[in-house]
Amino acid sequence: MTASTGVLDELHRLRTRLPQLTGALAASVDGLVLARDTPDAEAETVAALTAAALGVAVRLTEATGQGRFRELLVRGESGYVATYAAGTAAVLTVTAEPRVNVGRLHLEARRTGARIGELVDGALERP
């Protein structure tokens, strides 16, 4: 199994565990889509915007002495967008309906982000 196949499997499992998710994607920290489980054709745009938001979030956590970036949650009128650290080279971004249980979203997405991070970082360490 390749890292990208494993990452896509993790996204599918996350969406199965949280049916209120409307999309999930894994991207590199510089905004390239690694895998996606979303009906949108806008995955590249979301990945690029995630990279921009990540840059601000990383600077904000550092400037305020909060340590390394872990997650970012944005709530809009129609739902949530959340981004989670996934190892050193990737992030997990999910979109969710407004009725999602945010605590459960964090719990499940943090676990998935950790597994994606292991897959991506492991693939980068191999020659």
N, C-alpha and C positions, 0 to 999 in steps of 0.2 A: 504494500500500500504506500503510495506517495504521500508526502506531507499535504499537498493540496487536496487529495482525496480524503485524508483524515480530517482536515479542517472543514471540508464541506459536510462530512458525516457529523461533526460536532454541531455545525449550524442546524442541520436537520433535526438532530436530537433536541437541541435547545428549543426549536419551534414546536416540536411535539410536546415537550414538557410545559411550555407556556403558549397556549393557543391564542392568547391576546396579542402576541407579537405579529406585526404586519410585515416584518422584514428583518434580515440579519445579514451582516457581511463582515468579513475579516479583510483588513487592509494593512499594507505596510505603513510604517509611521510617516512615510513620505507621500502617501496617498494613492498607492497602486492597489487595485482590487486583487486579493489573493483567492477568495472564494465568496460566493453569495448565495443566499436562499431568500430571494425577494422577487416579487412579481414586477417590480419597477425596472424600467430600462435605464434608470438613472443611477445605477450603482457606481459608475465612474465619478459622477458629480458628487454623490454622497461621500465617496472615499476621499476626494479632493477637499471637500469642505471639512471632513473629519480631520484631515491633516492640518488644516488651518486652525480649527478649534483646538486641536491638540497642542499646537504651538503656543497658543495663548494660555491654555490651562497649565501647561508645564511651567511657563514663565510665572504665572500667578502663584502656583504652589511653591515654587522656589522663592519668589519675592516675599511671600508671607511666612516663610519658614515652616511650611507644612510637609516638606520632604518631597519624595518622588511622586509623580502623577499616578493615580490609581483609577479614578473614574470621573465622568462628567455626565450630569443629568440635565436635560432641557425639557421643560413642560410647555407645550403649546395648547391652543384651544382644542385641537383635535387629537391630542395624544402626546406621547413622549418620544424623545430621541436620547439614547444613552450610549456612552462610549466607555469602554473598559480597557485597561492595559492588558496586553496579551504577550507577556514576555518582554524582551528588549527591542524587538523589531516589528511588532504588529499590534494592532488594536482590534477590538470587537465593537461594532456599532450595531445597535438594534433600534427598531422603531416599534412602538406599541400603542394599542388603543388606550383611550383615557381611563377605561375601567380596569386596567391592569393593576394587580397588587404590586406596588413598588418594592416592598420588602422582598417578595418572592422573585421579582425581576432581578434585584441586586444579587440575591443568593444564587440563583441559577446562572446568571450571566457572569458572575465572578468565577464560578467553577469552570464554565465553558471557556472564558478568557484564559484561565490558567492552563487548561489542556491545550488550547490553540497555541499559547506561548511555548509550551514544551515541544509541540510538533514543529513550529516554525523555527525556533531557536535551535532545535536538534538538527533540522535539515540544513541550517546555515553552518553548523559546526562540522558537518561531514564534508570531506574533500570532494 
